[in-house]
């Protein structure tokens, strides 16, 4: 009888061991990709009667699913922790134009544990009136155009361009950014993260 009890305990411990192993593996898989917003309001420009503000949305993106996904699945991400909403607005008095650029900037503190730019895709949409219309098709960060410092928006060099536009009257635009692991990225066994900061720069056009 004692031997049977011992055997039962061993079987139970074995089952628990397998369960813990499965949880650990799933935990690593789901922790391998994490994106969160960094920083506060990035830019405010003022030139006489012209001012432009970049206002971040309330929600940070915290993607925890490390499994690569197709573009169709990524474009449909709809939970509040799976996208980043923000607004760009301009107040203009008189006859003036503002050139602006929305850029992405890496915010990975530890490069050795970061997913490479070739493994992450971004997708930007126009949310004016909740339209969710495509502005930037799903694109790997590594394939975005890098700024050179000579852009009309006054953007510094070394950032990735998501979108450019102009304001010629007081108005605002709402945007939504989604980001996911590319379906052709082979994730390593160790946990990885990727963080991206969204910046907006603007400058008055020459008259």
N, C-alpha and C positions, 0 to 999 in steps of 0.2 A: 504494500500500500504506500509506504514511504517512497519507494522507488518510482511509483506512478506519479506521486505528487511532485517529485523532483523533475520527472520528465515533463509534466505539465508546465512547471515553472520555466523550464528551458525552452519549451515551445513558445510560451507567452513572451519570454524575453526575446526570442528570435523574431517573433512577429513585431514586437515593439521596435526592435532594432531596424527592421526593414522599413517600418512606418517612419521612423526618425530619419532614416537615410533618404526616403522619398521626399519628405518635407524639406530636408536640407538641399537636395538637388533642385526642387522647384523654387526654393527661396533664392538660390544663386541665379537661376534662370530669370526670375522676375526682378532681381536686383541689378541685373547686368546693364539695364538702360534706364537712365534717370535724367530728366530735363527739368530745370527750374529757372525761373526768371531771376535775374540778378540786377541789383541797382535800383535806384528810384527814378524820378523824372530825369531824363537824359539831357534834354536840350531846351533852352528857351533863347530865341534870338530877338533882338530889338534893334531896329534901325530907324530912328525918328518916329514916323507914324506907322511903321510896319512892325508887327510882332507875330511870332509863331510859337506855339507850344506843342510839346509832345506829351500826351497824357496816357499813362499806362492803364490797362484794365485792372480789375480787382483780382483776377485769378492767375495764379502761376501754373505753368504746365508741369505736371509730375507724372510722366509716363513710366510705368513700372513693368510693362510687358516687354521682355527682351527679345522675344521671337520676331525675326524679320517679317515684314508684311508687304503685300503688293500695294501698288499705287491706289488701286480702287478701294482697298480697305483703309489705307491711310487718309485718303481724301474724305472719307465718310466718318472719321473720328468725331464724336459728338458729345462726349462727356465733358463736363466743365473743367476737369483736370487734364484734358487731352489737347487743349488749344490755348492760345494766348491772344486775347483781344486788346486792341489799343486804338487810340484816336489821334489823328494829327489835325490841328486846326490852325487857322491863320486869321488875324484881324488886320485889315488893310484900310487905311484912309487915303483917299486920293488915287492917283493913277500909278500903280506899282505892281510888280510881279515878283513872286518868291519862287525860286527853284528849290525843291527839296528832294531828299533821297532817304529811303528806308534801308538800313544796312543790318547785316548780321556780323557779330563779332564773337569769336571763340572765348569762352570763359572757363576753360578747363585748367584747374590748378595743377593737376598731376598728369602730365602728358602720357606717362607710361601706362596709366589705367584708363585712358580716354579712348573712346571709339574714334577712329580716324574720320576725316572729312569725307572720305570715299564711301563710308558706311552709313551716312545719315542723309535723309532727304527732307527738304522743306517745301511747303506749299502755302502760298499766300492768296487770300481771297478778299474781295471787296464786300464789306458788311453793311454798306449804306442801305438802310431800309431792310436789314436782315437778308439781303440778296444772296450772300455767300457765293458770289461770282468769281471765277478764277482770274487771278492777275498773273501769278507765277505758277506755271505748271510744276508738278513734282520734279524737283531737281536736286541732285546731290550737291552738298555744300562745296565740294571740291570743284564742281563745274560752274559755280556762280562767278560772275565777273568781279575781279578784285579792283578796288579803288586805287587810283594813282596819286591822289592829292590835287589833281587839276580839274575835278568835277565842278560844274557851275553851282552845285549846292554847297560847296565849301567842305565837303567830306574829307577827312584825313585819309592818308593812304593805308593800305593793309586791311581793309574791311571788305565784306562781300555785299554786293548790291542785290537787294530784293525787289526794289521798285523805285522809280523816279517819277516826279510829277511837278506841277506848277500850281500856284494860287495867284489869281489876278483880282480876287475879291474876297471879302470876309466869308469864310466857309470852313467846313470840317469834313473829314473822311474817316470812316471806321474800317478797321482791318482785322483780319484773323489769320494767325500763323499756326500751322500744324507741322509737326515734325515726327519722323519715325525712322526705324532701322530699315535700311534698304533690303529688299528681298534677296539680293545676291551677296550680302555680307555674311561671311562665315565667322560667327562669334566664337571667341576662344572660351576655354573652360573657366577662366578667371573672370570675376565680375568687372564690368566696365561701365563708365558713365560718359555722358556728353552734355555739356551745357553751352547754351548760346545766348548772347545778349543782343537785344534788338535796339538799335539806335536810330534816331532821326536827325538829320542835319538840314539846315536851310540857309539860303543867302539871297539877298535882293538882287534881281537881275539888273544889269547895267542899263541905264536910261539913254 
